[in-house]
Amino acid sequence: MEFPTWAEVDLDRFGRNITAIRAAIGPDCKVLLVVKADAYGHGAIEISRAAMDAGVSMLGVATLHEGIELRSAGLSTPIVILSPSLLSEVDEIIEHRLTPCVSSLEFAELLSRRCVAHEVISRIHVEVDTGMGRTGVSDGDALEFLQRIVAMRNLKLEGVFTHFPDADSGNTFFAEEQLRRFHEILDSLARKKIEVPIRHAANSAGILSLPQSRLDMVRPGILAYGYYPSNRVPAAIGVEGVMSFKSRVVQLRSVPAGRFISYGRTYQAKRATRVGVLPVGYGHGLPWLLSNRGEVLIRGRRAPIVGRVTMDLTMVDSTEIPDVAIGDEAVLFGEQGGSRVTLEEVAERAETIPYEILCSMGKRVVRIFLREGHPAKVLTLVGERHESETLETTGARRTRKVQYKSSRIPSSG
Ligand SMILES: Cc1ncc(COP(=O)(O)O)c(C=O)c1O
């Protein structure tokens, strides 16, 4: 089973990362795993199932549809929609038992009314903006807002949280001030006898740089996928990268000195060059800024990207790679033969952050989920791939059958 371009997602490594995070935070602190943007490109359903096995308590998504995707896959765990939802989404939020983050009274009132009508109780979380400057209610308005919310019928305040914008900066002064302000608000709530079962604040950077921010629950994303949010946080919890991104040489060309390569003719061969063509481009999630900058691994050696990365194809100079052949594996990030190209390196060369590269991993990149180093599941653009081989009874002829099981959510209408 070979693919032109694929990402290997090592579910055992992922499980070990969660175990390491849980060991560091201790038994009294829960984990809400952030699985938005298809679990940072890794595959939300498979990652969420592995997360449940590893003892994660809640999942965090950004959109209604991300929540429905997980429910349709049979996940019954609490799922928090971390971004604000639209009024028009209320009924589906209730139907799929998703937990919204409430940041307006209008939304809360509608949710409450619809819950009463459906005769259900909706759990809700409220974000207090202590300095992120994005979503939630401002710290100054939080007490009054929460007092109004808890009085509404059929709503159950489950969590109150805040978010750090720069706990990964190497200077925790601002995050500490945010945490102090958050505690002030929690204390005022306690004085008003408003119970907050789960107080949470720490993203990956908070978990690592500000242990006192772990509170009742932490919300790791990038750390669970095996990367540190920056190189300025203490690497206090050991994690391993879960994903490797790979492609294959599909064509080899001998190019004489002086010839140009790819769009814009930005690269001119200075010598006779053996050019390897890889079937991967920005349409798969390989950053265009790696044009004439990136490096891939072939046979354990580095081959520089020459010319512009195109939508589907990228060229590399493989002149220095002895015996390079069509079909050779090319590692865009990950390990090969004892060498390594790290995601952080790729992000730096592409002037972006590891998060963006992971989340940009396109649908046509085959995901191979590994267990004990072997493929346990293969997800392609056209569904989950199954391959079976049968021996015909009449002779020794083998027949191979490939089937794709569509992962699309079945319609109920
Ligand atoms: C509210 C919230 N909490 C936690 C996270 C996880 O962040 P990280 O991946 O840096 O751990 C995110 C991600 O953007 C987020 O928006």
PDBQT file of the ligand as one rigid body, heavy atoms in Angstrom, charges set to zero:
ROOT
HETATM    1  C1  LIG A 501      -9.553  28.745  24.084  1.00  0.00    +0.000 C 
HETATM    2  C2  LIG A 501      -8.386  27.881  23.721  1.00  0.00    +0.000 A 
HETATM    3  N1  LIG A 501      -7.855  27.098  24.657  1.00  0.00    +0.000 NA
HETATM    4  C3  LIG A 501      -6.792  26.300  24.386  1.00  0.00    +0.000 A 
HETATM    5  C4  LIG A 501      -6.212  26.289  23.139  1.00  0.00    +0.000 A 
HETATM    6  C5  LIG A 501      -5.015  25.398  22.889  1.00  0.00    +0.000 C 
HETATM    7  O1  LIG A 501      -3.882  26.152  22.615  1.00  0.00    +0.000 OA
HETATM    8  P1  LIG A 501      -2.465  25.445  22.453  1.00  0.00    +0.000 P 
HETATM    9  O2  LIG A 501      -2.539  24.674  21.177  1.00  0.00    +0.000 OA
HETATM   10  O3  LIG A 501      -1.498  26.565  22.355  1.00  0.00    +0.000 OA
HETATM   11  O4  LIG A 501      -2.283  24.570  23.631  1.00  0.00    +0.000 OA
HETATM   12  C6  LIG A 501      -6.729  27.104  22.138  1.00  0.00    +0.000 A 
HETATM   13  C7  LIG A 501      -6.113  27.095  20.812  1.00  0.00    +0.000 C 
HETATM   14  O5  LIG A 501      -6.042  27.991  20.066  1.00  0.00    +0.000 OA
HETATM   15  C8  LIG A 501      -7.851  27.939  22.438  1.00  0.00    +0.000 A 
HETATM   16  O6  LIG A 501      -8.372  28.754  21.524  1.00  0.00    +0.000 OA
ENDROOT
TORSDOF 0
